[in-house]
Amino acid sequence: MITLVGGTFNRFHKGHEKLLFAAYKTGNKIMVGVTSDQYAKAHKEKILSYKSRVNSVEKFMSKFTGNYEIHPLDSMFGNTLDVDEAEIVVSPETYTAAKRINEKRIAMGKKALNVVEVPFSLAEDLFPISSTRIINREITRTGKRIKTINIAISTGNNLKVAAVDEFIHTIMKNYKITVNTDYKTGSEQPFGEETMKYATDRAMYGLKDNDYSIGIESGIFYNKVNDMYYDLHYCAVIDRYSVITTGFGSGFQMPDSVIDAIKTGSSTNEYVENLFGIKKIGHSRGISGLISSDSVTRSMLIYEALRNAFIPRFRPDIYERDFLS
């Protein structure tokens, strides 16, 4: 059996390496198709010469094996319709082409190729590495961000800003956080699905020309199992491609007296200020910090919600959803 893999391989980068290495790992002889100058330039701009692109492929492949051949591609199909039995290694970007190839093979009475899909290689900003982004000097070939990653958060609470900065610093280096105060929310104390709506609205208000925009709300959720109300933080993250991911922080049971006050039109902040004389507790330790003697502060819960909202972005392929379109 042989393994087929093809592409333009322009501005050879980490994603190309991942694709070719996956082909090598099949253990078969590898046939690498590299788009010809004529075919590549008909579909893309700023293409390096065929010779230069082939040299990049050869330089990488020779580190692992000599059991490969390189052929020019003058069409999407290349030699995929000629081989009898083979595997084809594709990226999410070329997966649709593999489906078309198999449809045509089946129509010809041939066996479908076994398709091996390799996930995108993500840059520092958690968007796919691509030749276009490298050409535009947005990222390096290894995925480091050259242009600053712009992140907005819609809030008037510095506690949220600090939590965002703390988390983002663990996954990105070249970033800037902007506080957006031009937003509206429907209530100081949301309940249930209102919490998710207001957080999403905050994120939408702040997107503008940013790479990411974040909205975080805490709200009250009812649990009918034990007839108790819980405080939960909810985070919505929307990116420049209009993809939204969300996450919850840990929930904790709220005292009945607080819920009773909220149901009469008060808020958690107002209740704590009236009872304990502590102003704007939501801007500091939070009611969770007050109850737990700061074992669990509001900052921790905000951090959790944000972290969990980013989880799908690390491996979108596992979720089988088109996060990166």
C-alpha positions, 0 to 999 in steps of 0.5 A: 500500500502507498500513502498519498499526501498533497498540497502547495507547501508554500512558506513551509511551516509547522502544519506542513511538517505535521501533515508529512509526518503523519504520512510517514507514520503510516509506514507506507511508501509516500507519494507527495504531490506538490502543486505545480507553479501554474496550478498554484498561481491560478488559485493563490497569490505570492507563491514560491517557485515549485523548485523551492517548495519541493526543496522544503518538502525534501529537506523535511522528509529526508530527516525520517525516510527515503521511501518517498517520491515527489510529483507535480500536481496539476489538478485536485485529483493528481494521481489519486484516481490511478492507484488501486489501494492507498491511504490519503493524508489530509488536513481539515482544509483539504478533507472535502477534496478527499471526499470528492476524490472518493466519490469519483473513485467509487463512480469508477468502480474503484475502492475508496481511499482510506482518509487520515485527517490531521488536525490543524496546527494552531498558532500562539493565538489558537488560530490555524497556522497558514501560509497566508498568515505568514505572508501577511506577517501576522505569525512566524512559520512556527506559529508565534504571533508577530502582530499583537493579539488584541483581546477585549473584555466588556466590564467595569470590574477590574477583578475580571480584567485581572483574571483574564490577564492571569489566564491569557498569560499562561497560553499567549505571550504577545497580547494586549487586553482592552477594557470595553465599557460600551455595553449594556446588560439587562440586570444587576442580578441575572437568573438562569439563562439570562446569565448566558445571554448577558455574558454573550452580549458583553462579548459581542459588544467588545468584538469590533476589530479584536482577535477575541472578545470576552464577556463574563457574568455571574448568575443564580441557577436553581437546582431542583434536586436539592431545592437550592440556588447556586451562584455560577460564573459563565464566560462567552468568548467570541473570536474574529471569525465569529466563533463562540466558545463558552464555559462555567466556573464552579457553582456553590450553594447560595444562602437562602437569605441571599436568595430571598433578598434577590427575589425582592429586587436586591442584588448580592452586592446590596445584600452583603453591604447592608448586612456586613457593611462591605461595599462592592464585594463583587469587585473583590473577594466575592460572596464565595470568599466571604463564606469560605474565608477566602479559600474560594474567591470570586477571582478563582471562579472567574478564572475557571469560567474563562479557562473552561471557555477556552478548552474547546479551542485547544483541540477543536477537532475532538469536538467535531465542530467547525470551530475554525471556519 
